[in-house]
Amino acid sequence: MITFLFWNLKKKPLAGRVRNLVAAHSADLVILAECAIPPAVVVSELGAVGRGPFTLVPGSGSELQLYTRLPTTRWQWLYTDPLEAWLTFHVRVGRRPAFLLFITHLPSKLRAKDMDQLLAATQLSASINSFEARQGHERTLVVGDLNVNPFEHSVAWAGALHAVMSRELIARMHGERAIRETEYRFFYNPMWGVLGDRSPGPPGTYYRSSSESVNYFWNTYDQVLLRAELMDRLHALTVPDSDGVNSLLTRNGLPDSVAGSDHLPLVFALDW
């Protein structure tokens, strides 16, 4: 198993809480968005967990960063979006086939309109399709803060990420569907399973109350998407409400943006 931890830190000094999460979940890959902590500090904190030394993966960005305790000699950085909305890596672990890893932090609703977010998602989708064609496989994983919910156009629309909630549907349709005689490949989006208060854990990963007439309050912006070749290898996806030592929530059950971040982390394991 490879265990992933993703967390948008809101530029907060949360290296100690990241360390606690890595210890609690035995994380192997740590993806941080809006990270203003010096890499040396992160590496030191993660090394203190006792699972071996962590390193900053070459190609990491200024605020979107990838750390791992796994050997990276056969990993390859492929691309950085000009605005650092996503980074692309070709990852090989042991003797298993390589996979493509896209780590993302797409534009926020606080600074972008719906169509701007949709444009960013379609650009990310085009980049994914391009690198899949170059690498000759579709073992692709997208992890990060998409800043939209699973049901919004940027995620669900065929012209964007085309991510759906059902593995059975993707398998039955052989991983793609035709629209106006053009084939569109699916992503599987398991985050549908953690929406709302009937799911284990918090109702979402991000909470925002506004005076707008449509307000979901709880949102699931932090997501993992998997192509058909990887979707059955996903295990143990959780949205932690604690770092393993202290709660990440306020007394009212909302993300504690004072002692933590306004986003909750995402942890999942890939059988690879």
C-alpha positions as CSV (number, residue, x, y, z in Angstrom):
1,M,0.0,0.0,0.0
2,I,1.0,3.6,-0.7
3,T,-0.7,6.0,1.7
4,F,-1.3,9.6,0.5
5,L,-1.9,12.7,2.7
6,F,-3.2,15.9,1.1
7,W,-3.8,19.1,3.0
8,N,-4.3,22.7,2.0
9,L,-2.5,24.6,4.9
10,K,-3.8,28.1,4.2
11,K,-0.2,29.3,4.5
12,K,-0.3,28.5,8.2
13,P,2.7,27.2,10.2
14,L,1.3,23.7,10.7
15,A,4.4,21.5,10.2
16,G,3.8,19.9,13.6
17,R,0.2,19.0,12.7
18,V,1.3,17.6,9.4
19,R,3.8,15.4,11.3
20,N,1.1,14.2,13.6
21,L,-1.1,13.2,10.6
22,V,1.8,11.4,8.9
23,A,2.4,9.5,12.2
24,A,-1.3,8.7,12.7
25,H,-1.9,7.4,9.1
26,S,1.6,6.1,8.2
27,A,1.6,8.3,5.2
28,D,4.2,7.7,2.4
29,L,3.4,10.7,0.2
30,V,2.6,14.1,1.6
31,I,1.1,16.8,-0.7
32,L,0.7,20.3,0.7
33,A,-1.0,23.2,-1.0
34,E,-0.7,26.8,0.1
35,C,2.4,25.7,2.0
36,A,4.6,28.7,3.3
37,I,6.7,26.5,5.6
38,P,10.4,26.2,4.5
39,P,11.0,22.8,3.0
40,A,13.8,22.1,5.5
41,V,11.4,22.5,8.4
42,V,8.8,20.2,6.8
43,V,11.5,17.6,6.1
44,S,12.8,17.8,9.7
45,E,9.3,17.4,11.1
46,L,8.4,14.5,8.9
47,G,11.7,12.8,9.6
48,A,10.9,12.9,13.3
49,V,8.0,10.5,12.7
50,G,10.4,7.6,12.6
51,R,9.3,6.1,9.3
52,G,12.6,7.1,7.6
53,P,13.7,10.3,6.0
54,F,11.3,12.3,3.8
55,T,12.5,14.4,0.9
56,L,11.0,17.2,-1.1
57,V,10.4,15.8,-4.6
58,P,12.3,17.7,-7.3
59,G,9.8,19.7,-9.4
60,S,7.8,20.7,-6.4
61,G,6.5,24.3,-6.5
62,S,6.7,27.3,-4.3
63,E,3.4,26.5,-2.5
64,L,2.3,23.2,-4.0
65,Q,4.7,20.7,-2.7
66,L,5.3,16.9,-2.8
67,Y,7.2,15.1,-0.1
68,T,7.9,11.4,0.2
69,R,9.8,8.8,2.1
70,L,9.9,6.5,-0.9
71,P,12.9,6.3,-3.3
72,T,12.6,8.8,-6.0
73,T,15.5,7.8,-8.3
74,R,13.0,6.7,-11.1
75,W,10.5,9.5,-10.5
76,Q,10.3,12.3,-13.1
77,W,8.9,15.8,-12.9
78,L,7.1,16.4,-16.2
79,Y,5.3,19.8,-16.0
80,T,4.4,22.8,-13.9
81,D,1.4,24.9,-14.9
82,P,2.4,28.5,-15.4
83,L,0.2,29.6,-12.4
84,E,1.2,26.5,-10.4
85,A,-2.4,25.3,-10.5
86,W,-1.0,21.7,-11.0
87,L,2.2,19.8,-11.1
88,T,2.8,16.6,-13.1
89,F,5.0,13.7,-12.0
90,H,5.8,10.3,-13.5
91,V,6.0,8.0,-10.4
92,R,7.5,4.5,-10.2
93,V,7.5,2.5,-7.0
94,G,9.4,-0.8,-6.9
95,R,8.7,-3.1,-9.8
96,R,5.2,-1.9,-10.4
97,P,4.4,0.0,-13.6
98,A,4.7,3.8,-13.3
99,F,1.7,6.1,-12.9
100,L,1.0,9.7,-13.6
101,L,0.4,11.9,-10.6
102,F,-1.2,15.4,-11.0
103,I,-1.2,17.4,-7.8
104,T,-3.5,20.4,-8.0
105,H,-4.7,23.6,-6.5
106,L,-7.2,25.1,-8.9
107,P,-8.5,28.7,-8.7
108,S,-10.6,29.6,-5.7
109,K,-14.2,30.7,-5.8
110,L,-13.1,33.7,-3.8
111,R,-11.1,35.0,-6.8
112,A,-12.6,33.3,-9.9
113,K,-16.0,33.1,-11.5
114,D,-17.6,29.7,-12.4
115,M,-16.5,30.0,-16.0
116,D,-12.9,30.8,-15.0
117,Q,-12.9,27.7,-12.8
118,L,-14.3,25.6,-15.7
119,L,-11.6,26.9,-18.0
120,A,-8.9,25.9,-15.6
121,A,-10.4,22.4,-15.3
122,T,-10.6,22.0,-19.1
123,Q,-7.0,23.1,-19.3
124,L,-6.0,20.5,-16.7
125,S,-8.0,17.9,-18.5
126,A,-6.2,18.7,-21.8
127,S,-2.8,18.4,-20.0
128,I,-3.8,15.0,-18.6
129,N,-4.9,13.7,-22.0
130,S,-1.6,15.0,-23.5
131,F,0.6,13.3,-21.0
132,E,-1.3,10.1,-21.1
133,A,-0.8,10.0,-24.9
134,R,2.9,10.8,-24.5
135,Q,3.5,8.2,-21.7
136,G,1.3,5.6,-23.5
137,H,-0.8,4.6,-20.5
138,E,-3.8,5.9,-18.5
139,R,-2.7,5.0,-15.0
140,T,-3.5,8.5,-13.8
141,L,-4.2,9.9,-10.3
142,V,-5.3,13.5,-9.6
143,V,-5.0,14.7,-6.0
144,G,-5.6,18.2,-4.6
145,D,-7.9,21.1,-3.9
146,L,-10.1,21.5,-7.0
147,N,-12.0,24.4,-5.3
148,V,-15.3,22.9,-6.7
149,N,-17.6,20.2,-5.5
150,P,-17.8,16.7,-7.1
151,F,-21.2,17.7,-8.7
152,E,-20.1,20.9,-10.3
153,H,-19.4,21.3,-14.0
154,S,-15.6,21.6,-13.6
155,V,-15.5,18.0,-12.2
156,A,-18.5,16.3,-13.8
157,W,-18.7,17.8,-17.3
158,A,-17.3,15.6,-20.1
159,G,-15.3,18.4,-21.5
160,A,-13.5,19.0,-18.2
161,L,-12.5,16.2,-15.7
162,H,-15.5,14.0,-16.4
163,A,-15.4,12.3,-13.0
164,V,-18.3,10.2,-11.8
165,M,-19.4,8.4,-8.6
166,S,-19.7,4.8,-9.8
167,R,-16.9,2.3,-10.6
168,E,-19.5,-0.1,-11.9
169,L,-20.6,2.4,-14.5
170,I,-17.1,3.1,-15.6
171,A,-16.3,-0.6,-15.9
172,R,-19.5,-1.3,-17.9
173,M,-18.7,1.5,-20.3
174,H,-15.0,0.4,-20.6
175,G,-13.7,3.7,-19.1
176,E,-15.2,6.1,-21.6
177,R,-18.3,7.3,-23.4
178,A,-19.1,8.9,-26.8
179,I,-20.7,12.3,-27.1
180,R,-21.2,13.7,-30.6
181,E,-18.9,11.0,-31.9
182,T,-16.1,12.0,-29.7
183,E,-14.8,9.6,-26.9
184,Y,-14.4,11.1,-23.4
185,R,-12.5,9.1,-20.8
186,F,-13.9,8.9,-17.3
187,F,-12.3,9.5,-13.9
188,Y,-13.7,7.8,-10.9
189,N,-14.5,10.2,-8.1
190,P,-14.8,8.4,-4.7
191,M,-15.4,11.7,-2.9
192,W,-19.2,11.3,-3.5
193,G,-19.0,8.7,-0.7
194,V,-17.9,11.3,1.9
195,L,-20.6,14.0,1.2
196,G,-23.0,14.9,3.9
197,D,-23.5,13.9,7.5
198,R,-24.5,10.3,6.7
199,S,-20.9,9.7,5.7
200,P,-18.2,8.7,8.1
201,G,-16.3,11.8,9.3
202,P,-17.1,15.4,8.6
203,P,-19.8,16.4,6.0
204,G,-17.1,17.9,3.7
205,T,-13.6,19.2,3.6
206,Y,-14.3,23.0,3.6
207,Y,-17.0,25.1,5.3
208,R,-18.1,28.5,4.1
209,S,-21.2,30.5,5.1
210,S,-22.2,33.4,2.9
211,S,-25.3,35.5,2.1
212,E,-25.6,34.1,-1.4
213,S,-29.0,32.6,-2.2
214,V,-27.3,29.2,-3.0
215,N,-25.1,28.2,-0.2
216,Y,-24.0,24.6,0.4
217,F,-22.2,25.5,3.7
218,W,-20.2,22.3,3.7
219,N,-18.2,21.7,0.5
220,T,-15.9,18.9,-0.7
221,Y,-13.2,20.7,-2.6
222,D,-10.3,18.4,-1.7
223,Q,-10.5,15.3,-3.9
224,V,-8.8,12.3,-5.5
225,L,-9.7,11.2,-9.0
226,L,-8.6,7.9,-10.5
227,R,-8.7,6.6,-14.1
228,A,-10.2,3.1,-14.7
229,E,-6.9,1.3,-14.4
230,L,-6.4,2.5,-10.8
231,M,-9.9,2.8,-9.4
232,D,-10.1,-0.7,-8.0
233,R,-6.9,-0.2,-6.1
234,L,-8.2,2.6,-3.9
235,H,-8.5,1.8,-0.2
236,A,-9.3,3.5,3.1
237,L,-10.2,7.0,2.0
238,T,-10.9,9.3,4.9
239,V,-11.4,13.0,5.8
240,P,-9.7,13.1,9.3
241,D,-11.2,15.4,11.9
242,S,-8.1,15.0,14.1
243,D,-4.4,15.1,13.5
244,G,-4.1,12.0,15.7
245,V,-3.3,14.2,18.8
246,N,-5.7,17.1,18.7
247,S,-9.0,17.9,16.9
248,L,-9.0,19.8,13.6
249,L,-12.5,21.1,14.4
250,T,-13.9,23.8,16.6
251,R,-16.5,23.1,19.4
252,N,-19.2,23.7,16.7
253,G,-17.8,21.0,14.5
254,L,-16.3,23.3,11.8
255,P,-12.7,23.4,10.5
256,D,-10.6,25.2,13.1
257,S,-8.9,27.8,10.9
258,V,-7.2,29.4,14.0
259,A,-5.3,26.3,15.3
260,G,-5.4,24.6,11.9
261,S,-6.5,25.3,8.4
262,D,-9.9,26.2,6.8
263,H,-9.6,22.9,4.9
264,L,-9.6,19.4,6.4
265,P,-7.0,16.9,5.1
266,L,-7.6,14.0,2.9
267,V,-6.0,10.5,3.4
268,F,-6.2,7.5,1.1
269,A,-4.3,4.4,0.3
270,L,-3.4,3.0,-3.1
271,D,-2.8,-0.8,-3.4
272,W,0.3,-0.4,-5.7
